[in-house]
Amino acid sequence: MAAQVEQAQAATKNKADGRARITASVYSSHVPAIGAAIDHGKTEEPYWQPLFKGYDFSKQWMKDNTPDVIFLVYNDHATSFDLGVIPTFAIGTAAEFEPADEGYGPRPVPVVKGHPELASHIAQSVIQQDFDLTIVNDLKVDHGLTVPMNLMFGSPAAWPCKVIPFHVNVVQYPVPSGARCFALGQAIRRAIESYDQPLKVQIWGTGGMSHQLQGPRAGLINAEWDNRFLDRLIADPKDLSTMPHIDYVREAGSEGIELVMWLIARGAMSDVAGSGKAPKVAHRFFHVPASNTAVGHLILENQV
């Protein structure tokens, strides 16, 4: 009860200040086979049912804590950005983003509605904080963004809030370091908190966990390492951010590097800035396998 009172008081203060605030961060894998299971009505099949059950709490939590805007960190899978152009960091500033055709037609999900004003403000602020962003006014979003939306919201006729897509290159080396991503999250928090509208914002980190799609280690899953990563992400993200790329690749597979995107979301939380308590772990879930991937999921609520 005391925590709820504190959150209510903080919400009242932010509304009085007339500025945006980050209420929570959400972390989730974005396995394409999960999207296929949803699209083809397989969520209750024995193989898939345990995974989707792990998100039952999350769907209710989202109904109870629907934000105005989600700042969603994901990676494009050679859909909007091919080897001809590979931005390290790219922010979507359009009014809407259509589902991409990833080779089997666009997924049957709603068009994503953007928030151009907040996105443009974040771009201005973050670039002035010396992070180079690519500004994208025409962007189609693939499973990296739409699968987490399904997992958290189900399959509505329209998404219940605005979304700002934020792409990170974790496909073609060189990719950004964990430390760079963690610092970027802090810059994004400062940008959001300086926006002069009383918006509730969530920041999501997607991708991972351990998996490798090719080579002699294809199918690698390291559940022990994954759960240790979750422990460290919650308790000591600054130290976790110093982990070198080779550790991700060695322990979590070639695609495990996607987890640096989770550090952007974690870096945006209040405790990292020294202006809040440790976040509340509202939900934690881990499941293997989903296709050839370990699935991790966290909901962290800001405690002001």
N, C-alpha and C positions, 0 to 999 in steps of 0.2 A: 504493500500500500504506500509506504514512504517513497519508494522509487517512482510510483505512478504520480504521486503528488509533485515530486521534483520535475518529472517530465512535463507535466501540465504547466508548472510554473515557468519552465524554460520555453515552452511553446508560446505561452502568453507574452513573455518578454520579447521573443523573436517577432511575434505578430505586431507588438507595440513598436519595435524598432523598424518594422516594415522591410526586413531583409530576409533573403532565402536562408535555409538551414538544411544541413544534412542530418536526417533522422536515423538512418541505418545504412549498413552495407550488406550486400547479398553476394554470395559466392556459389558458383555452380558450374559443373561440366556442361559441355554443349555437344555431346555426341550426336552425329547425324542420324545414326540408327534409332535414337530415341524419337527424333522427329518422324521417321518412317513408321515406327510403331504407333505413334499417335495418329498419323494420317491414314493408316490402314486398319485402325480399330483393333490393335493387338495389345492394348495396355493391360487387359485382364488375363492374358495368356500366362501360364505358369512361369515362363522365363522372365517376363517383363513385370509382372504384378508386384514383386518385392521392391523393385526400383521405384515405381510410381507411388507405392504406398509410403515411401520415405519422404515424399513431397506433399502428403495430405496435410500435415501441420502447416506447411509453407503456404498452401493455397488459402487456408483459413486466415493465417497471419496476414497475408496480402489483402484480403477483404477487410480486415480490421485496421490495417495500416497502409491503405492505398496512398501513395504519394501523388503530388502534382506532376512531378517529372522524375524519370529515371535517367541517370547518366550511365550508359551501359558500355563497359569496356569489353571488347571482343576482338577477334582477328578475322579478317576477310580471308577466305580460302580460295584465292585466285579467281574470285568472282568479279568484283569491281576493280581489283588491282591485280594485274597479271605481271609477268616478269618484265614487261615494258616500263612500268611505273610502280615503284614499291615505296610508299611513304612510311617512315618509321612511326609517326603518330599522325592520325588524321581525324578531324572532327566533322561530323555531319551537321550542316547548318540549314538544311532545307526544311520546308513545311511538312513534307511527308517522304517516306521511303518505301518503295515497293519491294515485296519479296522477290529474291533473285531466282532465276532459272539456273540450277546447278547441274543441269544435264538431263533432268527428268521432269522438267516443268517447274514453275514456281510452286512452293508449298501452299496449301489451301489455308492460309492464315491471313488475318487482317493487315491492311496497309498500316505501317507504323507512322504515327503522327509525331512530328518533331516540335521543337520549341526554338524557332530561329532566334528570338530575342535573347534568351538565356545562352544559347549556344554561341552566338556572336559575342556576347559579353565575356564568356569563358575564354574564347579564342583570344580576344583583345587582352584580357588580364594575363593569361598564361604565357602568351608570346612576350608580353612586357616583362614577365618574370624569367625571360631568357630560355624558354622552351620553344623550339621550332615546331609548329603544327602546320599540317596541310589542311586547308579549308576546302571542304567538299560540298558543293551545292547540288550535285546530282549523284546519288548513291543508291544502289540496290543492296539490300541486306540479306545475307545468307543464313544458314543454320546456326552459325556462331552466335547470332543475335536472337533468332526466332525460337530456337529450342529452349533456352532459358526462360523466355517469355511464356511459352506453353507450360513449362514445369511449374512456374509460379502462379499463373493465371488460369490454367486450363485452356479451353478452346472457345473463347467468347466470340461474339459477332464483331466486336470492336475492342481493341485494347483500352483499358479504363484510365490510362494516363498517357502523357506525352513521353517521348523517349529521345534522348540525344545519343546517337551512335558515336562511339569513339574507337577507332581502329588502331591496333598496335601490330607492327610487323614482327611476328614470331615464326615466320615461314622460311624466309630467305636470310641467311647470315650476311652481314652482321646484324644482330638483334640487340635491343637496348638491355642494359644490365638491370638486375633487380634493384640496385641502389638508385638508378636513374628513374625507374618506375615508381619507387617509393617516394622519392622527392617530387615527382610529377603529381602524385596523389595529393601531396601537401599543397602544391600550387593550385590544383583544381579546387581544393577546399577553400582556399583564400578567395579564389575567383567567385565561387558560389556564394560565399558568405558576404561578399561585397555587392551582390545583386540586389537592387532596391525594390524588390517585390517579395511579399511574405509567402514564398513557395516552400513546400515540403519536398525535399529532394532525397532520393536514395541513389547510392552509387554501387554498381554491380561490377564484380570481376568474374569473368567467365573463362572456360577452357580447362584443360587438364582433366583428371590428374594423370598418373603415370600411364603412358602408352607409347607404343612404337608401331608405326604402320608399315615399315619396310625393312629389308635386310635380314640377317640371321637372328636378330633379336625381335623380330616382328611378333606382336602379341605380348610383349613384356608388361607385367603388372607388378608393382612393388608396394603392397598394401602397408607394410610396416613403415616404409619411408613416407608414404602419403599421409598416414595418420600423425607421424611426427611433424610433418610440414604443417598440418592443421593446428597441432599443439603450439608450434612456434609462431604461426600467424596470429593466433589469439594472444599469446602471452608476451612475445618478444619480437614483433615484426621488424624492428630496426636491425636487430642482429641477423634475422633471417634474410633481410635485403642484401646483406653482404655476401651471400652464397654465390660462388662463381658459376658461370654457365656450365662448365664441365661437370659439376656435381648434379645439375638437373639432368643432363644427358646421360651420365653414367648410371644414376640411381633411378631415374623416372622415364628413361627412354628419350628418343629424339624429339617426340612431340610433348614431352613433359615440360619443355621450356615455356609452354603456354602459361604456366603458373606465375610467371613474372607479372602477368596482367592482374592477378589477385592482389599484388603488392600496391598497385595504383589505388584500388578501392580501400585497402587497409590504411594506406598513407593519408587518406582523406578523413579519417576518423578523429574525433575530438581529443582523445587521449594522446595521440601522437603530437598534437599541437600543444599539449600541456594545459588545455582548457577544459578537460573533462576527466571523469573517472574511467577506469578500464571498461570497455564495452560489455554489455550483457549478452551472453550467448543465448539467444532465443531458441536456436535449433541447430543441431549438428547431425549429419547423416553421411554415411560412407557405404558404398556397395560395389561389389565386383561379381561378375563382369557385366558390362553393358556393351555388347559387341565385343571389341577387344580392348576395352578401356575401363579403368577404375573411375568411378563416379564419386566426387566429393561435393559436399554442400554445407554451407554455413549461413546463418543469419546473425549479424551482430548489431545490436541497438546502441546508439549513442547514449551515454549517461552524462548529462551536463552537471 
